[in-house]
């Protein structure tokens, strides 16, 4: 079971290059960590306060325009916009 979950995790290094390129200043690395916690089995209800803390003062995941500018700077080639939209479906 652990191997199945591990293969699904978002391979984000937390370098913050995506954050610096995001025109909306979404806190992408923190959102990726939150989503990984969800994939590891944490309940949405248990992560809700963390999500609120991440988006406080910035944009929510649903605000992502899908422009994919952030993806151009991702050394791991993460499909950031797709993942942020999944996060929005869970938390917004």
Secondary structure, DSSP 4 states (H G I P E B T S, - for coil): -HHHHHHHS-------HHHHH-TT---HHHHHHHHHHHHTT--HHHHHHHHHHHHTTS--GGG-----TGGGG-TT---HHHHHHHHHHHH-
